[in-house]
Amino acid sequence: MKAEVSPLTDKVERSPRLTPQEVARFREIARVARVDILTMLCGAGSGHTGGSLSIVELLIVLFYKKMRHRPVQPDWPDRDKLILSKGHAAPALYAVLGRLGYFPAEEFCRLRKVGGILQGHVDCLTTPGVETSTGSLGQGLSQANGLALAERLSGRPTKVYVILGDGEVEAGQIWEAAMTAHHYRLDNLCALLDWNNYQIDGSVDFVKSLSPLNEKWASFGWHVLKCDGHDFQSIYSALLEADEVKGKPTIIIARTIKGKGVSFMEHRVEWHGIAPNAEELERALAELRGGA
């Protein structure tokens, strides 16, 4: 199964509105990505389902519309960069990178397999298109700070994006990194927070509430935006607004649904860290095919 992919340009798109044709195309790409995610997780027999499904639309807008990058030249010096700080959502990133041509989609069936290039958490040493390997949750924002500082010193027009998990934002290192980004006025840095309100032990509000979330980030000197994390235009508009912010970093708080796209996985914390079995996969694929 292949998604329709058109060649990407090296320039940032500036049109403020997505066309109906783009939205329809992105919806189909999202459907295929979810099929790929679930199929590779079932084949691996382990992995993180809910949080992979919740960031599909964010990744599609970034890689298909917003970021400057070259699948045939992953190390192009002037590329924009994405850090997947919530690295356990690796299957979502792989689904997008593979269909774009960073590596053959046939690699999907070797997720978490010895000798494969797709690790359970993203690994820049084995997977083309992955900028940094994921360490402990919370480290990705620090990595993004370093890349943003390096790009500024190099004089390149690079934008650095980082996707954070909402449970991850409970970590203290996130807030140290948030202070650092403000201190150095990293306006070439944009964080996207996958706010699906679930983590491994339950709802984020129950485990350790982030409220008041907007005010917290603003008090750390960040420009705060919000979007519907499953609406392509909402995501794209927020990313364009982030480009106009000068002198401070931006965070886009994206409201998302854990397990998005499969009815029996949505809003279900038990799908945080398990893979579907064969019967569950068939049920999920039937739903996704029905939405084609």
C-alpha positions in Angstrom: 0.0 0.0 0.0 1.4 3.4 -1.0 0.4 6.9 -0.3 0.5 9.4 -3.1 3.7 11.5 -2.6 4.7 14.5 -4.7 8.3 15.8 -4.8 9.1 18.3 -2.0 10.7 21.6 -2.6 13.5 23.2 -0.6 11.5 26.3 0.2 9.1 27.0 3.0 5.5 27.2 1.8 3.9 30.5 2.6 0.3 30.2 1.4 -1.8 30.7 4.5 -4.5 28.3 3.5 -4.4 24.6 2.6 -6.4 23.8 -0.6 -9.2 21.3 -0.4 -7.1 19.0 -2.6 -4.2 19.2 -0.1 -6.5 18.4 2.8 -8.0 15.5 1.0 -4.6 14.2 0.1 -3.3 14.6 3.7 -6.3 12.7 5.0 -5.4 9.8 2.8 -1.8 9.9 3.8 -2.9 9.9 7.5 -5.1 6.9 6.9 -2.2 5.0 5.3 0.1 6.1 8.0 -2.2 4.6 10.7 -2.4 1.4 8.7 1.4 1.2 8.6 1.7 2.0 12.3 -0.7 -0.7 13.4 0.7 -3.2 11.0 4.3 -2.8 12.1 3.4 -2.8 15.8 1.4 -6.0 15.4 4.3 -7.6 13.5 6.8 -6.5 16.2 4.5 -7.7 19.0 5.4 -4.7 21.2 5.5 -1.0 21.1 3.5 2.1 21.7 0.2 2.4 19.9 -1.8 5.2 21.4 0.8 8.0 21.4 1.9 7.0 17.9 -1.6 7.4 16.5 -2.0 10.8 18.2 0.8 12.6 16.4 0.1 11.5 12.8 -1.4 14.8 11.6 1.4 16.8 13.3 4.0 14.9 11.4 2.2 15.1 8.1 1.9 18.9 8.1 5.5 19.2 9.1 7.0 16.9 6.5 4.6 17.3 3.7 4.0 21.0 3.9 6.1 23.0 6.3 9.6 21.7 6.7 12.4 22.1 4.1 14.0 18.7 3.7 15.3 16.3 1.0 14.5 12.5 1.4 17.2 11.7 -1.1 19.7 13.8 0.8 18.9 13.4 4.5 22.0 15.3 5.6 21.3 18.4 3.5 22.9 21.1 5.6 20.1 23.7 5.2 17.2 21.3 6.1 14.8 22.0 8.9 15.1 19.5 11.7 12.6 17.6 13.8 13.4 16.0 17.2 11.0 13.4 18.4 11.4 13.8 22.1 8.6 11.4 22.8 10.7 8.8 21.0 8.5 5.8 21.9 6.1 7.2 19.2 8.7 6.1 16.7 6.3 4.1 14.5 4.5 7.3 13.6 7.7 9.0 12.4 8.8 5.8 10.6 5.4 5.6 8.8 6.0 9.2 7.4 9.7 8.8 6.6 9.3 5.5 4.9 6.5 6.7 2.6 8.5 9.8 1.8 11.4 7.7 0.6 14.0 8.1 3.4 14.2 4.3 3.4 12.2 1.5 1.8 8.7 0.9 3.2 9.6 -2.8 3.3 11.6 -2.0 6.4 8.3 -1.5 8.3 8.0 -5.3 8.8 11.3 -5.3 10.6 10.4 -2.9 13.4 12.2 -3.9 16.6 13.8 -6.9 14.8 17.5 -7.8 15.1 19.2 -6.4 12.0 16.5 -4.0 11.2 17.0 -0.2 10.9 13.8 0.7 12.9 14.4 0.6 16.6 11.7 0.8 19.3 12.8 4.3 20.1 14.3 6.5 17.4 18.0 6.0 16.7 19.9 8.4 14.5 22.7 5.9 13.9 20.4 3.4 12.1 17.5 5.3 10.6 17.8 7.9 7.8 15.8 11.1 8.6 16.1 10.7 12.4 18.1 13.7 13.7 18.8 12.6 17.3 18.4 9.4 19.3 15.9 9.4 22.1 17.2 9.1 25.6 15.2 9.5 28.8 12.0 11.4 28.3 12.6 15.1 28.7 16.0 15.2 26.9 14.6 16.1 23.5 14.0 19.8 24.3 17.6 20.1 25.5 18.8 18.4 22.2 16.6 20.9 20.2 18.1 23.8 22.1 21.6 22.7 21.1 20.7 22.3 17.5 18.9 25.7 17.4 22.0 27.3 18.9 24.3 25.6 16.5 22.2 26.6 13.5 22.2 30.2 14.7 26.0 30.2 15.0 26.3 28.7 11.5 24.1 31.4 10.1 21.7 28.9 8.4 18.0 29.6 8.1 17.1 26.3 9.8 14.0 25.9 11.9 14.2 23.3 14.7 11.0 21.5 15.7 10.5 19.2 18.7 7.5 17.0 19.5 6.9 16.6 23.3 4.5 14.3 25.1 2.3 15.7 27.8 3.3 13.1 30.4 6.9 13.9 29.4 6.4 17.6 30.3 6.1 16.5 34.0 9.9 16.0 33.9 12.1 18.6 35.4 14.6 18.7 32.6 11.9 20.1 30.3 11.6 23.2 32.4 15.4 23.6 32.7 15.5 23.4 28.9 12.5 25.8 28.6 14.4 28.4 30.7 17.5 27.9 28.5 15.5 28.4 25.2 14.1 31.7 26.6 17.5 32.8 27.9 19.1 32.4 24.5 16.0 33.8 22.7 15.8 30.8 20.4 13.2 32.1 17.9 14.3 29.4 15.5 12.9 26.7 17.9 9.3 25.6 17.9 8.0 22.9 20.2 4.7 21.0 19.6 3.1 19.4 22.6 1.0 16.3 22.0 -1.6 17.0 24.6 -3.7 13.7 24.5 -4.0 13.7 28.4 -2.9 10.1 28.9 0.4 8.6 30.0 1.3 5.1 31.0 -0.1 5.3 34.5 -3.4 7.0 33.7 -4.6 10.5 32.8 -2.1 13.3 33.0 -4.5 15.2 35.2 -4.6 12.4 37.7 -0.8 11.5 37.7 0.5 15.1 37.8 -1.6 17.9 36.5 0.0 20.3 34.1 -2.6 23.1 34.7 -2.4 25.9 34.1 -0.5 24.8 31.0 -0.6 27.9 28.9 0.4 30.1 31.7 3.3 27.9 32.7 4.9 28.1 29.3 4.2 31.8 29.0 5.8 32.4 32.4 8.9 30.7 31.2 9.1 33.3 28.4 7.7 31.2 25.5 5.2 32.4 22.9 2.2 30.0 23.4 -0.1 28.9 20.6 -2.9 26.3 20.5 -4.3 24.1 17.8 -6.5 21.1 17.0 -3.8 18.5 16.6 -5.9 16.5 14.1 -7.0 19.4 11.9 -4.5 20.1 9.2 -5.3 23.7 8.7 -5.2 24.4 12.4 -1.8 22.9 12.7 -0.5 24.7 9.6 -1.8 28.1 10.7 -0.1 27.7 14.1 3.2 26.8 12.4 3.0 29.8 10.2 2.3 32.1 13.1 5.3 30.6 15.0 7.5 31.7 12.1 6.6 35.3 12.8 7.6 35.3 16.4 10.9 37.0 17.1 13.1 37.0 20.2 11.6 34.0 21.9 10.8 30.3 21.3 7.3 29.1 20.5 5.3 26.2 21.8 2.2 24.9 20.0 -0.1 23.1 22.4 -1.9 20.6 20.2 -5.1 19.0 21.5 -5.0 15.4 20.4 -6.7 12.0 21.0 -4.8 9.0 22.2 -5.3 6.2 19.8 -6.8 8.5 17.2 -8.5 6.8 14.2 -9.5 3.5 15.8 -12.7 3.6 17.9 -11.7 1.0 20.5 -8.3 2.6 21.0 -9.3 6.2 21.4 -9.1 7.7 24.9 -8.0 4.3 26.3 -4.9 4.5 28.5 -4.3 0.7 28.2 -3.2 1.3 24.6 -0.2 3.4 25.7 2.4 0.7 25.6 1.0 -2.4 23.9 0.7 -3.5 20.3 -2.5 -4.9 18.7 -2.7 -8.7 18.2 -3.8 -10.1 14.9 -7.5 -10.0 15.7 -7.3 -6.4 17.0 -5.3 -5.4 13.9 -8.0 -6.7 11.6 -10.7 -4.8 13.5 -8.6 -1.7 13.3 -7.8 -2.0 9.6 -11.5 -2.6 8.8 -12.3 0.7 10.4 -9.5 2.5 8.6 -10.4 1.0 5.3 -14.0 2.0 5.8 -12.8 5.6 6.1 -10.9 5.5 2.8 
